[in-house]
């Protein structure tokens, strides 16, 4: 979404969609190229959002100029039009399908090559030609992007994993093709014309599989924003001066317009109730499950849902000014503020690749000018062997195989993991922020045991009166009482007259007598006497984060029912375990401070912040991060999505909203906080495995490359053959995969 915020007369800050990015290093490339341009003051490229936030001076560089620069390195900077996001999404979808097809096809063609190369050592008539054709298709058709991207990098004097893949497979293929077509060259020099088609084909197939996993992990990163945007209706019914209705698009709504909101409809803009009364579900703002009573003058917000009543809304804030729009903006900024993840392998490969090429060239030169017999043959053999033994197959498999096993392990334990970054970060967390409703608590109000005001009452009859009145009530807490009474098989009595008193409760006439059900204020207004003993009990219940519902006749209190959102049975245990890991636990909620502190006391949480809006939650996370904390955020509501996106690791409860789950990095499917511990342990195990894999992959290269270059020849007369180099490369890959599979047996 483009935001043209004019900071000065000559400075513009805009956000543009970026097409063609396939990894975090792509974002770094785009960012560095744009930053180098005159007139570009600042750039922040987000790989998850596939967007670039650019601050630039339009008198020095314009959109076309930036598009030209980005296109030179193989990417596409799109103007922010109404269809740009949809077009980019379609492009990314097609790209994923393309990678999927290439991966499957590459494995199908590689299989016979590997079988021939591994089990028919002496070949059979035409075997080398068959492998040449199949490997050529795998490398130069299904793996052509590695060569294209490697060439583009080379044009700008840089290198990445694509460069190493292209060089190693390309040289291995050309060397093998030469020996297949002209075997007499090696034979005339007393050497066996070896071929390494299976190594070249397998490398491409495995690296493509890694790319496919990356594509799958990042394809849904923008779904949360789409769902947030979808909370706002496309059209609204505006009331004109003559009270006639006119349906207009949401973009046409102006401040002071009157809008009719019917039961079940989403509120389109921020404003105040002009006429009528209702209850509004504001869970997307506060995260609280109880609808709020709205009467003339009360504020309502875009994206919230009208429940049972009908009212007229007087628009105040529209478009980008609404609270929903601010939440959307906060999520966007939180996602974009995360620096592009430069994987450890890519970082090292940036140095590793040119060093390997340099070593290969030095080896070639050293052998060529050594004066030994058949110096050219030895020089070529050393060059090929260094490039083959330095093949990045093990490097390419080190992370994706560990991630693949870890994601499966997580799924078995009720944890859905969106991307590798969250697995790499979770174990570093020093602070964990917990939402209250639906996270620490169950998220569904429950009526507790009835407290009777005096002995000798006809309890069954009073329960029938309560059920009859609550069945006609619109208040959300009434549902909790109804569920409780119906579970006791209570039958409702006949109601003669019924009246809802907004914000206080209900009253009814039953068998000629007036009854009231509601809060303490309703009792006072009705002149009902509440004994001090009952007031004390009610106050004690309220201190335990319970809402007190009173029932009385016209003179006396009959009973009251505490209604609460109970704490999950496992919450206290989970908090204690998290604190045992030296994690600083915080409670963050939109509920009132009394309830928040009561919940915190029950689960032993010392850091509490209450009455916070969604943007405040994200800001709270930012404050912790500014203190040097690595923050994990756990929530389940739309209102948690900005904080989930802002946090270093966001964890959504599985019974929460889809938006919370899309904004989060992990989803706990069983809504059990103890699974946070499982996720952290899984992160520890995964990172440990990845580090082990990378260690073995690199130690193999540290030892293998000098040997391949001929370091042992002066001492032992030994020159490593490309065949052995290929076998060593395969062994390194097997060791990495085997080590990753050990994760399956890890106890979490």
Secondary structure, 3 states (H helix, E strand, C coil): CCCCEEEECCEEEEEEEEECCCCHHHHHHHHHHHHCCCCEEEEEEECCCCEEEEEECCCCCCHHHHHHHHHHCCCEECCCCCCHHHHHHHHHHHHHHHHHHHHHHHHHHHHHHHHHHHHCCCCCCCHHHHHHHHHHHHHHHHCHHHHHHHHHHHHCCCCCHHHHHHHHHHHHHHHHHHHHHCCHHHHCCCCCCCCCHHHHHHHHHHHHHHHHHHHHHHCCCCHHHHHHHHCCCCEEEEECCCCCEEEEEHHHCCCCCEEEECCCCECCCEEEEEEECEEEECHHHHCCCCCEEECCCCEECCCCEECCCCEEEEEEECHHHCHHHHHHHHHHHHHHHCCCCCCHHHHHHHHHHHHHHHHHHHHHHHHHCCCCCCHHHHHHHHHHHHHHHCCCHHHHHHHHHHHHHHHHHHHHCCEEECCHHHHHHHHHCCEEEEEHHHHHECCCCEEEEEEECCCCCCHHHHHHHHHHHHHHCCCHHHHHHHHHHHHCCCCCCCCCEEEEECCCEEEEEECCEEEEEECHHHHHHCCCECCHHHHHHHHHHHCCCCEEEEEEECCEEEEEEEEECCECCCHHHHHHHHHHCCCEEEEECCCCHHHHHHHHHHHCCCEEECCCCHHHHHHHHHHHHHCCCCEEEEECCHHHHHHHHHCCEEEEECCCCHHHHHHCCEEECCCCCHHHHHHHHHHHHHHHHHHHHHHHHHHHHHHHHHHHHCCCHHHHCCCCCHHHHHHHHHHHHHHHHHHHHHHHHCCC
